[in-house]
Amino acid sequence: MKRFNIPKSALPYFIIGLLLTTLTPIIGRYFHLPDFLKGFISGLGLMLEVIAIVKIQRSKKLGKCNL
């Protein structure tokens, strides 16, 4: 099985995107946040995840692992 590592340039985008997406409902349960702010933070997290996925796909296409 061929193992492919995530490039270092995509890892921060992916981690921050996951944190923003998952922490928004948790914070919203304990603190009142307007719907606009909840949607904006969730959308920002999803956007960062998509950017990370695009960077991963481009590095796979080039064939380098960027460690």
PDBQT receptor file of N, H, CA, C and O in Angstrom, charges set to zero:
ATOM      1  N   MET A   1       0.838  -1.173   0.000  1.00  0.00    +0.000 N 
ATOM      2  CA  MET A   1       0.000   0.000   0.000  1.00  0.00    +0.000 C 
ATOM      3  C   MET A   1       0.887   1.242   0.000  1.00  0.00    +0.000 C 
ATOM      4  O   MET A   1       1.816   1.357   0.799  1.00  0.00    +0.000 OA
ATOM      5  N   LYS A   2       0.595   2.139  -0.880  1.00  0.00    +0.000 N 
ATOM      6  H   LYS A   2      -0.160   2.045  -1.530  1.00  0.00    +0.000 HD
ATOM      7  CA  LYS A   2       1.366   3.372  -0.966  1.00  0.00    +0.000 C 
ATOM      8  C   LYS A   2       0.806   4.376   0.034  1.00  0.00    +0.000 C 
ATOM      9  O   LYS A   2      -0.399   4.623   0.080  1.00  0.00    +0.000 OA
ATOM     10  N   ARG A   3       1.696   4.946   0.828  1.00  0.00    +0.000 N 
ATOM     11  H   ARG A   3       2.675   4.745   0.791  1.00  0.00    +0.000 HD
ATOM     12  CA  ARG A   3       1.281   5.907   1.840  1.00  0.00    +0.000 C 
ATOM     13  C   ARG A   3       1.647   7.312   1.378  1.00  0.00    +0.000 C 
ATOM     14  O   ARG A   3       2.767   7.560   0.932  1.00  0.00    +0.000 OA
ATOM     15  N   PHE A   4       0.687   8.228   1.492  1.00  0.00    +0.000 N 
ATOM     16  H   PHE A   4      -0.223   8.026   1.855  1.00  0.00    +0.000 HD
ATOM     17  CA  PHE A   4       0.907   9.607   1.070  1.00  0.00    +0.000 C 
ATOM     18  C   PHE A   4       0.751  10.522   2.278  1.00  0.00    +0.000 C 
ATOM     19  O   PHE A   4      -0.268  10.482   2.968  1.00  0.00    +0.000 OA
ATOM     20  N   ASN A   5       1.755  11.341   2.526  1.00  0.00    +0.000 N 
ATOM     21  H   ASN A   5       2.582  11.374   1.965  1.00  0.00    +0.000 HD
ATOM     22  CA  ASN A   5       1.716  12.266   3.651  1.00  0.00    +0.000 C 
ATOM     23  C   ASN A   5       1.088  13.586   3.225  1.00  0.00    +0.000 C 
ATOM     24  O   ASN A   5       1.206  14.004   2.073  1.00  0.00    +0.000 OA
ATOM     25  N   ILE A   6       0.420  14.232   4.171  1.00  0.00    +0.000 N 
ATOM     26  H   ILE A   6       0.324  13.892   5.106  1.00  0.00    +0.000 HD
ATOM     27  CA  ILE A   6      -0.176  15.539   3.915  1.00  0.00    +0.000 C 
ATOM     28  C   ILE A   6       0.938  16.579   3.923  1.00  0.00    +0.000 C 
ATOM     29  O   ILE A   6       1.755  16.587   4.844  1.00  0.00    +0.000 OA
ATOM     30  N   PRO A   7       0.994  17.451   2.927  1.00  0.00    +0.000 N 
ATOM     31  CA  PRO A   7       2.050  18.467   2.893  1.00  0.00    +0.000 C 
ATOM     32  C   PRO A   7       1.925  19.442   4.060  1.00  0.00    +0.000 C 
ATOM     33  O   PRO A   7       0.830  19.709   4.553  1.00  0.00    +0.000 OA
ATOM     34  N   LYS A   8       3.065  19.963   4.487  1.00  0.00    +0.000 N 
ATOM     35  H   LYS A   8       3.955  19.746   4.087  1.00  0.00    +0.000 HD
ATOM     36  CA  LYS A   8       3.078  20.883   5.625  1.00  0.00    +0.000 C 
ATOM     37  C   LYS A   8       2.349  22.191   5.327  1.00  0.00    +0.000 C 
ATOM     38  O   LYS A   8       1.860  22.844   6.248  1.00  0.00    +0.000 OA
ATOM     39  N   SER A   9       2.270  22.577   4.073  1.00  0.00    +0.000 N 
ATOM     40  H   SER A   9       2.667  22.047   3.325  1.00  0.00    +0.000 HD
ATOM     41  CA  SER A   9       1.581  23.822   3.741  1.00  0.00    +0.000 C 
ATOM     42  C   SER A   9       0.065  23.687   3.876  1.00  0.00    +0.000 C 
ATOM     43  O   SER A   9      -0.622  24.690   4.071  1.00  0.00    +0.000 OA
ATOM     44  N   ALA A  10      -0.465  22.479   3.777  1.00  0.00    +0.000 N 
ATOM     45  H   ALA A  10       0.093  21.665   3.618  1.00  0.00    +0.000 HD
ATOM     46  CA  ALA A  10      -1.915  22.269   3.860  1.00  0.00    +0.000 C 
ATOM     47  C   ALA A  10      -2.374  21.922   5.270  1.00  0.00    +0.000 C 
ATOM     48  O   ALA A  10      -3.550  22.088   5.592  1.00  0.00    +0.000 OA
ATOM     49  N   LEU A  11      -1.485  21.453   6.100  1.00  0.00    +0.000 N 
ATOM     50  H   LEU A  11      -0.529  21.318   5.838  1.00  0.00    +0.000 HD
ATOM     51  CA  LEU A  11      -1.869  20.992   7.435  1.00  0.00    +0.000 C 
ATOM     52  C   LEU A  11      -2.454  22.087   8.318  1.00  0.00    +0.000 C 
ATOM     53  O   LEU A  11      -3.464  21.829   8.973  1.00  0.00    +0.000 OA
ATOM     54  N   PRO A  12      -1.882  23.304   8.382  1.00  0.00    +0.000 N 
ATOM     55  CA  PRO A  12      -2.507  24.341   9.220  1.00  0.00    +0.000 C 
ATOM     56  C   PRO A  12      -3.914  24.730   8.760  1.00  0.00    +0.000 C 
ATOM     57  O   PRO A  12      -4.801  24.954   9.584  1.00  0.00    +0.000 OA
ATOM     58  N   TYR A  13      -4.112  24.808   7.444  1.00  0.00    +0.000 N 
ATOM     59  H   TYR A  13      -3.391  24.625   6.775  1.00  0.00    +0.000 HD
ATOM     60  CA  TYR A  13      -5.446  25.120   6.932  1.00  0.00    +0.000 C 
ATOM     61  C   TYR A  13      -6.450  24.056   7.368  1.00  0.00    +0.000 C 
ATOM     62  O   TYR A  13      -7.567  24.368   7.781  1.00  0.00    +0.000 OA
ATOM     63  N   PHE A  14      -6.037  22.817   7.269  1.00  0.00    +0.000 N 
ATOM     64  H   PHE A  14      -5.130  22.564   6.933  1.00  0.00    +0.000 HD
ATOM     65  CA  PHE A  14      -6.934  21.712   7.602  1.00  0.00    +0.000 C 
ATOM     66  C   PHE A  14      -7.270  21.696   9.093  1.00  0.00    +0.000 C 
ATOM     67  O   PHE A  14      -8.430  21.518   9.465  1.00  0.00    +0.000 OA
ATOM     68  N   ILE A  15      -6.273  21.879   9.936  1.00  0.00    +0.000 N 
ATOM     69  H   ILE A  15      -5.331  22.023   9.634  1.00  0.00    +0.000 HD
ATOM     70  CA  ILE A  15      -6.494  21.847  11.385  1.00  0.00    +0.000 C 
ATOM     71  C   ILE A  15      -7.358  23.024  11.839  1.00  0.00    +0.000 C 
ATOM     72  O   ILE A  15      -8.295  22.837  12.615  1.00  0.00    +0.000 OA
ATOM     73  N   ILE A  16      -7.056  24.223  11.370  1.00  0.00    +0.000 N 
ATOM     74  H   ILE A  16      -6.295  24.376  10.739  1.00  0.00    +0.000 HD
ATOM     75  CA  ILE A  16      -7.831  25.400  11.770  1.00  0.00    +0.000 C 
ATOM     76  C   ILE A  16      -9.262  25.300  11.243  1.00  0.00    +0.000 C 
ATOM     77  O   ILE A  16     -10.208  25.677  11.934  1.00  0.00    +0.000 OA
ATOM     78  N   GLY A  17      -9.420  24.796  10.031  1.00  0.00    +0.000 N 
ATOM     79  H   GLY A  17      -8.652  24.489   9.469  1.00  0.00    +0.000 HD
ATOM     80  CA  GLY A  17     -10.767  24.615   9.478  1.00  0.00    +0.000 C 
ATOM     81  C   GLY A  17     -11.594  23.631  10.284  1.00  0.00    +0.000 C 
ATOM     82  O   GLY A  17     -12.775  23.867  10.538  1.00  0.00    +0.000 OA
ATOM     83  N   LEU A  18     -10.976  22.529  10.686  1.00  0.00    +0.000 N 
ATOM     84  H   LEU A  18     -10.017  22.337  10.480  1.00  0.00    +0.000 HD
ATOM     85  CA  LEU A  18     -11.696  21.550  11.511  1.00  0.00    +0.000 C 
ATOM     86  C   LEU A  18     -12.064  22.135  12.870  1.00  0.00    +0.000 C 
ATOM     87  O   LEU A  18     -13.170  21.916  13.364  1.00  0.00    +0.000 OA
ATOM     88  N   LEU A  19     -11.149  22.871  13.468  1.00  0.00    +0.000 N 
ATOM     89  H   LEU A  19     -10.251  23.049  13.067  1.00  0.00    +0.000 HD
ATOM     90  CA  LEU A  19     -11.446  23.482  14.770  1.00  0.00    +0.000 C 
ATOM     91  C   LEU A  19     -12.583  24.495  14.671  1.00  0.00    +0.000 C 
ATOM     92  O   LEU A  19     -13.483  24.499  15.511  1.00  0.00    +0.000 OA
ATOM     93  N   LEU A  20     -12.549  25.347  13.657  1.00  0.00    +0.000 N 
ATOM     94  H   LEU A  20     -11.819  25.343  12.974  1.00  0.00    +0.000 HD
ATOM     95  CA  LEU A  20     -13.615  26.333  13.505  1.00  0.00    +0.000 C 
ATOM     96  C   LEU A  20     -14.966  25.666  13.267  1.00  0.00    +0.000 C 
ATOM     97  O   LEU A  20     -15.982  26.094  13.814  1.00  0.00    +0.000 OA
ATOM     98  N   THR A  21     -14.973  24.631  12.460  1.00  0.00    +0.000 N 
ATOM     99  H   THR A  21     -14.147  24.283  12.015  1.00  0.00    +0.000 HD
ATOM    100  CA  THR A  21     -16.223  23.956  12.137  1.00  0.00    +0.000 C 
ATOM    101  C   THR A  21     -16.797  23.207  13.343  1.00  0.00    +0.000 C 
ATOM    102  O   THR A  21     -18.011  23.197  13.542  1.00  0.00    +0.000 OA
ATOM    103  N   THR A  22     -15.951  22.594  14.130  1.00  0.00    +0.000 N 
ATOM    104  H   THR A  22     -14.965  22.602  13.968  1.00  0.00    +0.000 HD
ATOM    105  CA  THR A  22     -16.457  21.788  15.240  1.00  0.00    +0.000 C 
ATOM    106  C   THR A  22     -16.667  22.581  16.527  1.00  0.00    +0.000 C 
ATOM    107  O   THR A  22     -17.517  22.214  17.339  1.00  0.00    +0.000 OA
ATOM    108  N   LEU A  23     -15.923  23.642  16.728  1.00  0.00    +0.000 N 
ATOM    109  H   LEU A  23     -15.232  23.940  16.069  1.00  0.00    +0.000 HD
ATOM    110  CA  LEU A  23     -16.072  24.394  17.976  1.00  0.00    +0.000 C 
ATOM    111  C   LEU A  23     -17.222  25.400  17.948  1.00  0.00    +0.000 C 
ATOM    112  O   LEU A  23     -17.673  25.839  19.006  1.00  0.00    +0.000 OA
ATOM    113  N   THR A  24     -17.700  25.770  16.776  1.00  0.00    +0.000 N 
ATOM    114  H   THR A  24     -17.334  25.414  15.917  1.00  0.00    +0.000 HD
ATOM    115  CA  THR A  24     -18.791  26.741  16.688  1.00  0.00    +0.000 C 
ATOM    116  C   THR A  24     -20.061  26.254  17.390  1.00  0.00    +0.000 C 
ATOM    117  O   THR A  24     -20.631  27.023  18.163  1.00  0.00    +0.000 OA
ATOM    118  N   PRO A  25     -20.540  25.022  17.168  1.00  0.00    +0.000 N 
ATOM    119  CA  PRO A  25     -21.737  24.588  17.893  1.00  0.00    +0.000 C 
ATOM    120  C   PRO A  25     -21.503  24.439  19.403  1.00  0.00    +0.000 C 
ATOM    121  O   PRO A  25     -22.413  24.668  20.200  1.00  0.00    +0.000 OA
ATOM    122  N   ILE A  26     -20.295  24.060  19.786  1.00  0.00    +0.000 N 
ATOM    123  H   ILE A  26     -19.555  23.874  19.139  1.00  0.00    +0.000 HD
ATOM    124  CA  ILE A  26     -19.997  23.893  21.207  1.00  0.00    +0.000 C 
ATOM    125  C   ILE A  26     -20.004  25.245  21.903  1.00  0.00    +0.000 C 
ATOM    126  O   ILE A  26     -20.583  25.383  22.981  1.00  0.00    +0.000 OA
ATOM    127  N   ILE A  27     -19.375  26.235  21.308  1.00  0.00    +0.000 N 
ATOM    128  H   ILE A  27     -18.905  26.124  20.432  1.00  0.00    +0.000 HD
ATOM    129  CA  ILE A  27     -19.355  27.582  21.899  1.00  0.00    +0.000 C 
ATOM    130  C   ILE A  27     -20.764  28.177  21.877  1.00  0.00    +0.000 C 
ATOM    131  O   ILE A  27     -21.160  28.868  22.815  1.00  0.00    +0.000 OA
ATOM    132  N   GLY A  28     -21.516  27.913  20.815  1.00  0.00    +0.000 N 
ATOM    133  H   GLY A  28     -21.194  27.351  20.052  1.00  0.00    +0.000 HD
ATOM    134  CA  GLY A  28     -22.878  28.428  20.706  1.00  0.00    +0.000 C 
ATOM    135  C   GLY A  28     -23.821  27.856  21.756  1.00  0.00    +0.000 C 
ATOM    136  O   GLY A  28     -24.844  28.466  22.067  1.00  0.00    +0.000 OA
ATOM    137  N   ARG A  29     -23.494  26.715  22.293  1.00  0.00    +0.000 N 
ATOM    138  H   ARG A  29     -22.663  26.219  22.041  1.00  0.00    +0.000 HD
ATOM    139  CA  ARG A  29     -24.331  26.127  23.336  1.00  0.00    +0.000 C 
ATOM    140  C   ARG A  29     -24.169  26.865  24.661  1.00  0.00    +0.000 C 
ATOM    141  O   ARG A  29     -25.125  26.957  25.431  1.00  0.00    +0.000 OA
ATOM    142  N   TYR A  30     -22.998  27.384  24.935  1.00  0.00    +0.000 N 
ATOM    143  H   TYR A  30     -22.222  27.309  24.309  1.00  0.00    +0.000 HD
ATOM    144  CA  TYR A  30     -22.732  28.029  26.214  1.00  0.00    +0.000 C 
ATOM    145  C   TYR A  30     -22.816  29.555  26.149  1.00  0.00    +0.000 C 
ATOM    146  O   TYR A  30     -23.098  30.200  27.159  1.00  0.00    +0.000 OA
ATOM    147  N   PHE A  31     -22.577  30.133  24.983  1.00  0.00    +0.000 N 
ATOM    148  H   PHE A  31     -22.349  29.610  24.162  1.00  0.00    +0.000 HD
ATOM    149  CA  PHE A  31     -22.641  31.581  24.807  1.00  0.00    +0.000 C 
ATOM    150  C   PHE A  31     -23.595  31.885  23.666  1.00  0.00    +0.000 C 
ATOM    151  O   PHE A  31     -23.651  31.154  22.678  1.00  0.00    +0.000 OA
ATOM    152  N   HIS A  32     -24.335  32.956  23.809  1.00  0.00    +0.000 N 
ATOM    153  H   HIS A  32     -24.290  33.550  24.612  1.00  0.00    +0.000 HD
ATOM    154  CA  HIS A  32     -25.249  33.347  22.748  1.00  0.00    +0.000 C 
ATOM    155  C   HIS A  32     -24.473  34.030  21.627  1.00  0.00    +0.000 C 
ATOM    156  O   HIS A  32     -23.834  35.062  21.833  1.00  0.00    +0.000 OA
ATOM    157  N   LEU A  33     -24.540  33.442  20.454  1.00  0.00    +0.000 N 
ATOM    158  H   LEU A  33     -25.059  32.604  20.287  1.00  0.00    +0.000 HD
ATOM    159  CA  LEU A  33     -23.926  34.024  19.262  1.00  0.00    +0.000 C 
ATOM    160  C   LEU A  33     -25.025  34.275  18.238  1.00  0.00    +0.000 C 
ATOM    161  O   LEU A  33     -25.907  33.433  18.068  1.00  0.00    +0.000 OA
ATOM    162  N   PRO A  34     -24.992  35.398  17.563  1.00  0.00    +0.000 N 
ATOM    163  CA  PRO A  34     -25.982  35.630  16.501  1.00  0.00    +0.000 C 
ATOM    164  C   PRO A  34     -25.824  34.601  15.380  1.00  0.00    +0.000 C 
ATOM    165  O   PRO A  34     -24.742  34.058  15.159  1.00  0.00    +0.000 OA
ATOM    166  N   ASP A  35     -26.914  34.354  14.692  1.00  0.00    +0.000 N 
ATOM    167  H   ASP A  35     -27.793  34.795  14.872  1.00  0.00    +0.000 HD
ATOM    168  CA  ASP A  35     -26.874  33.365  13.611  1.00  0.00    +0.000 C 
ATOM    169  C   ASP A  35     -25.887  33.756  12.517  1.00  0.00    +0.000 C 
ATOM    170  O   ASP A  35     -25.246  32.896  11.913  1.00  0.00    +0.000 OA
ATOM    171  N   PHE A  36     -25.767  35.051  12.268  1.00  0.00    +0.000 N 
ATOM    172  H   PHE A  36     -26.288  35.750  12.759  1.00  0.00    +0.000 HD
ATOM    173  CA  PHE A  36     -24.820  35.510  11.259  1.00  0.00    +0.000 C 
ATOM    174  C   PHE A  36     -23.399  35.110  11.628  1.00  0.00    +0.000 C 
ATOM    175  O   PHE A  36     -22.637  34.654  10.775  1.00  0.00    +0.000 OA
ATOM    176  N   LEU A  37     -23.038  35.280  12.905  1.00  0.00    +0.000 N 
ATOM    177  H   LEU A  37     -23.657  35.650  13.598  1.00  0.00    +0.000 HD
ATOM    178  CA  LEU A  37     -21.678  34.958  13.343  1.00  0.00    +0.000 C 
ATOM    179  C   LEU A  37     -21.434  33.451  13.316  1.00  0.00    +0.000 C 
ATOM    180  O   LEU A  37     -20.356  33.004  12.926  1.00  0.00    +0.000 OA
ATOM    181  N   LYS A  38     -22.436  32.663  13.730  1.00  0.00    +0.000 N 
ATOM    182  H   LYS A  38     -23.313  33.026  14.047  1.00  0.00    +0.000 HD
ATOM    183  CA  LYS A  38     -22.297  31.201  13.671  1.00  0.00    +0.000 C 
ATOM    184  C   LYS A  38     -22.084  30.735  12.228  1.00  0.00    +0.000 C 
ATOM    185  O   LYS A  38     -21.210  29.913  11.953  1.00  0.00    +0.000 OA
ATOM    186  N   GLY A  39     -22.891  31.269  11.319  1.00  0.00    +0.000 N 
ATOM    187  H   GLY A  39     -23.601  31.937  11.543  1.00  0.00    +0.000 HD
ATOM    188  CA  GLY A  39     -22.771  30.883   9.914  1.00  0.00    +0.000 C 
ATOM    189  C   GLY A  39     -21.464  31.326   9.295  1.00  0.00    +0.000 C 
ATOM    190  O   GLY A  39     -20.865  30.604   8.497  1.00  0.00    +0.000 OA
ATOM    191  N   PHE A  40     -21.019  32.529   9.669  1.00  0.00    +0.000 N 
ATOM    192  H   PHE A  40     -21.505  33.115  10.317  1.00  0.00    +0.000 HD
ATOM    193  CA  PHE A  40     -19.761  33.034   9.124  1.00  0.00    +0.000 C 
ATOM    194  C   PHE A  40     -18.585  32.188   9.586  1.00  0.00    +0.000 C 
ATOM    195  O   PHE A  40     -17.713  31.851   8.785  1.00  0.00    +0.000 OA
ATOM    196  N   ILE A  41     -18.550  31.839  10.867  1.00  0.00    +0.000 N 
ATOM    197  H   ILE A  41     -19.258  32.112  11.518  1.00  0.00    +0.000 HD
ATOM    198  CA  ILE A  41     -17.430  31.043  11.393  1.00  0.00    +0.000 C 
ATOM    199  C   ILE A  41     -17.448  29.634  10.813  1.00  0.00    +0.000 C 
ATOM    200  O   ILE A  41     -16.398  29.089  10.472  1.00  0.00    +0.000 OA
ATOM    201  N   SER A  42     -18.638  29.041  10.700  1.00  0.00    +0.000 N 
ATOM    202  H   SER A  42     -19.490  29.484  10.977  1.00  0.00    +0.000 HD
ATOM    203  CA  SER A  42     -18.724  27.702  10.110  1.00  0.00    +0.000 C 
ATOM    204  C   SER A  42     -18.310  27.727   8.637  1.00  0.00    +0.000 C 
ATOM    205  O   SER A  42     -17.598  26.837   8.174  1.00  0.00    +0.000 OA
ATOM    206  N   GLY A  43     -18.752  28.733   7.917  1.00  0.00    +0.000 N 
ATOM    207  H   GLY A  43     -19.330  29.456   8.294  1.00  0.00    +0.000 HD
ATOM    208  CA  GLY A  43     -18.377  28.862   6.509  1.00  0.00    +0.000 C 
ATOM    209  C   GLY A  43     -16.891  29.097   6.325  1.00  0.00    +0.000 C 
ATOM    210  O   GLY A  43     -16.281  28.575   5.392  1.00  0.00    +0.000 OA
ATOM    211  N   LEU A  44     -16.312  29.886   7.220  1.00  0.00    +0.000 N 
ATOM    212  H   LEU A  44     -16.808  30.310   7.978  1.00  0.00    +0.000 HD
ATOM    213  CA  LEU A  44     -14.873  30.115   7.168  1.00  0.00    +0.000 C 
ATOM    214  C   LEU A  44     -14.108  28.810   7.406  1.00  0.00    +0.000 C 
ATOM    215  O   LEU A  44     -13.113  28.536   6.735  1.00  0.00    +0.000 OA
ATOM    216  N   GLY A  45     -14.576  28.012   8.361  1.00  0.00    +0.000 N 
ATOM    217  H   GLY A  45     -15.384  28.234   8.906  1.00  0.00    +0.000 HD
ATOM    218  CA  GLY A  45     -13.939  26.717   8.614  1.00  0.00    +0.000 C 
ATOM    219  C   GLY A  45     -14.036  25.788   7.424  1.00  0.00    +0.000 C 
ATOM    220  O   GLY A  45     -13.068  25.109   7.081  1.00  0.00    +0.000 OA
ATOM    221  N   LEU A  46     -15.203  25.752   6.788  1.00  0.00    +0.000 N 
ATOM    222  H   LEU A  46     -15.989  26.303   7.067  1.00  0.00    +0.000 HD
ATOM    223  CA  LEU A  46     -15.366  24.898   5.603  1.00  0.00    +0.000 C 
ATOM    224  C   LEU A  46     -14.500  25.378   4.446  1.00  0.00    +0.000 C 
ATOM    225  O   LEU A  46     -13.946  24.568   3.702  1.00  0.00    +0.000 OA
ATOM    226  N   MET A  47     -14.385  26.697   4.293  1.00  0.00    +0.000 N 
ATOM    227  H   MET A  47     -14.836  27.355   4.897  1.00  0.00    +0.000 HD
ATOM    228  CA  MET A  47     -13.542  27.247   3.235  1.00  0.00    +0.000 C 
ATOM    229  C   MET A  47     -12.077  26.846   3.445  1.00  0.00    +0.000 C 
ATOM    230  O   MET A  47     -11.388  26.484   2.491  1.00  0.00    +0.000 OA
ATOM    231  N   LEU A  48     -11.606  26.911   4.693  1.00  0.00    +0.000 N 
ATOM    232  H   LEU A  48     -12.166  27.205   5.467  1.00  0.00    +0.000 HD
ATOM    233  CA  LEU A  48     -10.223  26.531   4.971  1.00  0.00    +0.000 C 
ATOM    234  C   LEU A  48      -9.992  25.040   4.717  1.00  0.00    +0.000 C 
ATOM    235  O   LEU A  48      -8.916  24.646   4.267  1.00  0.00    +0.000 OA
ATOM    236  N   GLU A  49     -10.985  24.223   5.002  1.00  0.00    +0.000 N 
ATOM    237  H   GLU A  49     -11.859  24.543   5.368  1.00  0.00    +0.000 HD
ATOM    238  CA  GLU A  49     -10.852  22.793   4.711  1.00  0.00    +0.000 C 
ATOM    239  C   GLU A  49     -10.767  22.541   3.209  1.00  0.00    +0.000 C 
ATOM    240  O   GLU A  49      -9.984  21.705   2.760  1.00  0.00    +0.000 OA
ATOM    241  N   VAL A  50     -11.563  23.257   2.442  1.00  0.00    +0.000 N 
ATOM    242  H   VAL A  50     -12.200  23.936   2.806  1.00  0.00    +0.000 HD
ATOM    243  CA  VAL A  50     -11.519  23.094   0.986  1.00  0.00    +0.000 C 
ATOM    244  C   VAL A  50     -10.173  23.540   0.431  1.00  0.00    +0.000 C 
ATOM    245  O   VAL A  50      -9.629  22.896  -0.467  1.00  0.00    +0.000 OA
ATOM    246  N   ILE A  51      -9.629  24.636   0.956  1.00  0.00    +0.000 N 
ATOM    247  H   ILE A  51     -10.070  25.159   1.685  1.00  0.00    +0.000 HD
ATOM    248  CA  ILE A  51      -8.302  25.089   0.521  1.00  0.00    +0.000 C 
ATOM    249  C   ILE A  51      -7.256  24.018   0.817  1.00  0.00    +0.000 C 
ATOM    250  O   ILE A  51      -6.378  23.759  -0.005  1.00  0.00    +0.000 OA
ATOM    251  N   ALA A  52      -7.350  23.397   1.991  1.00  0.00    +0.000 N 
ATOM    252  H   ALA A  52      -8.064  23.607   2.660  1.00  0.00    +0.000 HD
ATOM    253  CA  ALA A  52      -6.398  22.333   2.340  1.00  0.00    +0.000 C 
ATOM    254  C   ALA A  52      -6.536  21.140   1.400  1.00  0.00    +0.000 C 
ATOM    255  O   ALA A  52      -5.533  20.554   0.992  1.00  0.00    +0.000 OA
ATOM    256  N   ILE A  53      -7.766  20.778   1.057  1.00  0.00    +0.000 N 
ATOM    257  H   ILE A  53      -8.580  21.254   1.389  1.00  0.00    +0.000 HD
ATOM    258  CA  ILE A  53      -7.973  19.638   0.158  1.00  0.00    +0.000 C 
ATOM    259  C   ILE A  53      -7.419  19.953  -1.233  1.00  0.00    +0.000 C 
ATOM    260  O   ILE A  53      -6.838  19.080  -1.878  1.00  0.00    +0.000 OA
ATOM    261  N   VAL A  54      -7.594  21.181  -1.697  1.00  0.00    +0.000 N 
ATOM    262  H   VAL A  54      -8.066  21.890  -1.173  1.00  0.00    +0.000 HD
ATOM    263  CA  VAL A  54      -7.044  21.568  -3.001  1.00  0.00    +0.000 C 
ATOM    264  C   VAL A  54      -5.517  21.501  -2.972  1.00  0.00    +0.000 C 
ATOM    265  O   VAL A  54      -4.904  21.023  -3.927  1.00  0.00    +0.000 OA
ATOM    266  N   LYS A  55      -4.898  21.969  -1.895  1.00  0.00    +0.000 N 
ATOM    267  H   LYS A  55      -5.396  22.357  -1.119  1.00  0.00    +0.000 HD
ATOM    268  CA  LYS A  55      -3.437  21.905  -1.786  1.00  0.00    +0.000 C 
ATOM    269  C   LYS A  55      -2.953  20.452  -1.761  1.00  0.00    +0.000 C 
ATOM    270  O   LYS A  55      -1.927  20.129  -2.359  1.00  0.00    +0.000 OA
ATOM    271  N   ILE A  56      -3.681  19.590  -1.079  1.00  0.00    +0.000 N 
ATOM    272  H   ILE A  56      -4.515  19.852  -0.593  1.00  0.00    +0.000 HD
ATOM    273  CA  ILE A  56      -3.302  18.170  -1.029  1.00  0.00    +0.000 C 
ATOM    274  C   ILE A  56      -3.402  17.552  -2.426  1.00  0.00    +0.000 C 
ATOM    275  O   ILE A  56      -2.513  16.809  -2.842  1.00  0.00    +0.000 OA
ATOM    276  N   GLN A  57      -4.482  17.857  -3.146  1.00  0.00    +0.000 N 
ATOM    277  H   GLN A  57      -5.205  18.460  -2.807  1.00  0.00    +0.000 HD
ATOM    278  CA  GLN A  57      -4.653  17.303  -4.488  1.00  0.00    +0.000 C 
ATOM    279  C   GLN A  57      -3.574  17.805  -5.449  1.00  0.00    +0.000 C 
ATOM    280  O   GLN A  57      -3.090  17.050  -6.292  1.00  0.00    +0.000 OA
ATOM    281  N   ARG A  58      -3.201  19.071  -5.321  1.00  0.00    +0.000 N 
ATOM    282  H   ARG A  58      -3.594  19.685  -4.636  1.00  0.00    +0.000 HD
ATOM    283  CA  ARG A  58      -2.148  19.602  -6.189  1.00  0.00    +0.000 C 
ATOM    284  C   ARG A  58      -0.807  18.949  -5.900  1.00  0.00    +0.000 C 
ATOM    285  O   ARG A  58      -0.035  18.682  -6.821  1.00  0.00    +0.000 OA
ATOM    286  N   SER A  59      -0.520  18.689  -4.626  1.00  0.00    +0.000 N 
ATOM    287  H   SER A  59      -1.147  18.906  -3.877  1.00  0.00    +0.000 HD
ATOM    288  CA  SER A  59       0.761  18.052  -4.317  1.00  0.00    +0.000 C 
ATOM    289  C   SER A  59       0.761  16.588  -4.765  1.00  0.00    +0.000 C 
ATOM    290  O   SER A  59       1.806  16.059  -5.142  1.00  0.00    +0.000 OA
ATOM    291  N   LYS A  60      -0.398  15.933  -4.727  1.00  0.00    +0.000 N 
ATOM    292  H   LYS A  60      -1.247  16.363  -4.421  1.00  0.00    +0.000 HD
ATOM    293  CA  LYS A  60      -0.479  14.567  -5.250  1.00  0.00    +0.000 C 
ATOM    294  C   LYS A  60      -0.253  14.556  -6.755  1.00  0.00    +0.000 C 
ATOM    295  O   LYS A  60       0.396  13.658  -7.291  1.00  0.00    +0.000 OA
ATOM    296  N   LYS A  61      -0.797  15.566  -7.428  1.00  0.00    +0.000 N 
ATOM    297  H   LYS A  61      -1.323  16.295  -6.992  1.00  0.00    +0.000 HD
ATOM    298  CA  LYS A  61      -0.661  15.650  -8.868  1.00  0.00    +0.000 C 
ATOM    299  C   LYS A  61       0.794  15.872  -9.272  1.00  0.00    +0.000 C 
ATOM    300  O   LYS A  61       1.262  15.330 -10.273  1.00  0.00    +0.000 OA
ATOM    301  N   LEU A  62       1.507  16.683  -8.471  1.00  0.00    +0.000 N 
ATOM    302  H   LEU A  62       1.127  17.124  -7.658  1.00  0.00    +0.000 HD
ATOM    303  CA  LEU A  62       2.915  16.927  -8.765  1.00  0.00    +0.000 C 
ATOM    304  C   LEU A  62       3.794  15.749  -8.360  1.00  0.00    +0.000 C 
ATOM    305  O   LEU A  62       4.896  15.588  -8.886  1.00  0.00    +0.000 OA
ATOM    306  N   GLY A  63       3.317  14.925  -7.432  1.00  0.00    +0.000 N 
ATOM    307  H   GLY A  63       2.422  15.055  -7.005  1.00  0.00    +0.000 HD
ATOM    308  CA  GLY A  63       4.053  13.742  -7.040  1.00  0.00    +0.000 C 
ATOM    309  C   GLY A  63       5.100  13.958  -5.985  1.00  0.00    +0.000 C 
ATOM    310  O   GLY A  63       6.008  13.138  -5.849  1.00  0.00    +0.000 OA
ATOM    311  N   LYS A  64       5.009  15.039  -5.230  1.00  0.00    +0.000 N 
ATOM    312  H   LYS A  64       4.272  15.706  -5.341  1.00  0.00    +0.000 HD
ATOM    313  CA  LYS A  64       5.969  15.253  -4.153  1.00  0.00    +0.000 C 
ATOM    314  C   LYS A  64       5.221  15.337  -2.838  1.00  0.00    +0.000 C 
ATOM    315  O   LYS A  64       4.040  15.683  -2.803  1.00  0.00    +0.000 OA
ATOM    316  N   CYS A  65       5.921  15.016  -1.748  1.00  0.00    +0.000 N 
ATOM    317  H   CYS A  65       6.880  14.734  -1.777  1.00  0.00    +0.000 HD
ATOM    318  CA  CYS A  65       5.247  14.956  -0.460  1.00  0.00    +0.000 C 
ATOM    319  C   CYS A  65       5.553  16.153   0.431  1.00  0.00    +0.000 C 
ATOM    320  O   CYS A  65       4.888  16.313   1.455  1.00  0.00    +0.000 OA
ATOM    321  N   ASN A  66       6.512  16.993   0.104  1.00  0.00    +0.000 N 
ATOM    322  H   ASN A  66       7.052  16.863  -0.727  1.00  0.00    +0.000 HD
ATOM    323  CA  ASN A  66       6.798  18.246   0.833  1.00  0.00    +0.000 C 
ATOM    324  C   ASN A  66       6.963  18.067   2.332  1.00  0.00    +0.000 C 
ATOM    325  O   ASN A  66       6.305  18.760   3.109  1.00  0.00    +0.000 OA
ATOM    326  N   LEU A  67       7.804  17.178   2.744  1.00  0.00    +0.000 N 
ATOM    327  H   LEU A  67       8.339  16.615   2.113  1.00  0.00    +0.000 HD
ATOM    328  CA  LEU A  67       8.046  17.019   4.185  1.00  0.00    +0.000 C 
ATOM    329  C   LEU A  67       9.121  17.949   4.541  1.00  0.00    +0.000 C 
ATOM    330  O   LEU A  67       9.520  18.015   5.703  1.00  0.00    +0.000 OA
TER     331      LEU A  67
